[in-house]
């Protein structure tokens, strides 16, 4: 501890932290650089606008200066009176020279009051009609000073400056002097009159000169220079810094529908594609200026800068920063290697020390020898020593416990197996009981159904018997009625007998009378013969009537006899019916008793069926429980065996360690008895 | 008629005379048949006056058994004879079929009690044969003869002789004796 205080040595964590902080600092610097670079690139749009405004101001400022020059020159040469007196041609060589000297203009034009250009050395020659009709000249002759305007004259665009030239008029002579015919300068100058415009001076510089000046000033690197182009209507290039032979289809390339797009950071920006190059650009729309006899929209200025270097910029930047990155990477690698070497050098000692343990033939008696404990690794070593001691003790205890657990688990396993056998037996018994009870339940169910059927049949029989009794009573009534009828029939027979008796008596008397008549006829002799025949006939009729009466009497007797027999038979039948009714009534009573008994039986059997169902359900539940018990028992056996295996494995595992009780500082007195530990197998 | 009565009274065999007088009368005789003692007997229709139903018969004192009694026939006192007793049969039953046969011969009339009246039979005159000799003479004396029917022999009573028989004589009414006498001239 004291040594550590004297000499500052950061811990492992400190060393790593310092290294990481250094790398982080370097990376932060690189990031700042890259962010700065990216920012510069990202602000190019505003950058171009700024430069274009500079160009614009430059152009207009020069225009105003040129106008001042023209005004001074005109005054200095006293150009007004000369123009008034139409002797300006005399001034021409000097005037042209002076004007050319002032601003090196490309266009030098002096016009008289009627718009006619002067000719001479130093003056630009233009067609007189074009000059006279141009709006610029008419504006100047109208008294306007033009400064910083663009004018398209004779196919070229100029930055123009124009001033009117004024002079007091001379008095005219005579009234005959016409505006055309009278030569000027005829009279003296009218000092009182206001000066009037007598002509104008126009100076112009080709706009290309401005553009080239600006291009040159924009950047020393030619590829980064700003290039300007003025494009008129119908894609006509009015002026450009591009040489004529390089222009090609520049006009159409600048049209909006020909623009392309390019990635710029997160955004897409519009670009112009021309002659195998890609350009960033700024467009100034609606540039106004003179064009012939009009003043108005001339076209657009395009400020363009090559984007080519930017397209290559990734590779440029990559290549330029690659060395830096490589350097950083190299430094980081070296530092990391050093750090790793420093750390692993000491950790390897620990690794070697723990290798034995790791390979399973651990010698728990080994201890690490670490000289210094002033950093984390030293502490780790001493802690590992302590851990080894703990593990040593723990292993010894585990060994003892494993032996005991093995023994116990063997007992548990045996007990569980017995329980399993019992449970299996129980399950078998329960299953057969359940089957028997189910069968019994089904039988009782069948019996109950049969009893119900029997009740139904018995009831039906009772109803049938009841109806039979009714029929019998009907029969009895019918028989009684029949007997009464037969009795009436007998009575009628008797009456018929009486009548027949009367008939028979009448017949007897008739016979007697006929006999008497025959006797009388016989006594009458010959006269009585006819009468005798009649008497004979009457006698015959009487005999036949008597015979018939006797036959009727016989029949009546027979009928009477038969009727009596029928009456007797009916009485016997009635007796039989009564007897039958009595018997059937008794049978009905018996049958009702029987129905009652059968119903009671059916009811009892139904209750029995319910009870047996309940038993069957209970048996099912018992069987289920038995099955669960069986499953649990099997589980218990499995678990017991598993436990036993675990205990054995544990013993085997612990057996791998070498434990010497003498080297242990605390506990572990029984650690040497491990080998015979698997008696439970 | 009067001839018949006269001849019947005078001649024992009237059929012979009848046969002489006409062929028809000769050939056929009418017999009134009746039952007595379970046997069929007959009487010639000439000797029968009329037949009666059984009517109340009043018995008389001290009458022989062959006389049943007397009865009132339309104001005439008529003796009713039980011929069966006379012929040796038991007394005639007086049941529903019993009749009284009123006979009249030569003014003498009497009623014969019969068990039953039979039909009138026409028999040829030649069929009447004399009573067989085996028959007792006192019975045969009361008969005209016997007619042999196909089924059985039919004895024919001679009512005149019957009325003349001594036990019956006093009881026969004589009223009718004058009438044939008056007619005969």
Interface residues (C-beta under 8 A of the other chain):
Chain A: X508 X509 X511 X512 X515 X516 X518 X519 X520 X522 X523 X524 X525 X536 X539 X543
Chain B: X1 X4 X30 X32 X45 X46 X48 X49 X50 X51 X52 X53 X97 X99 X117 X119 X120
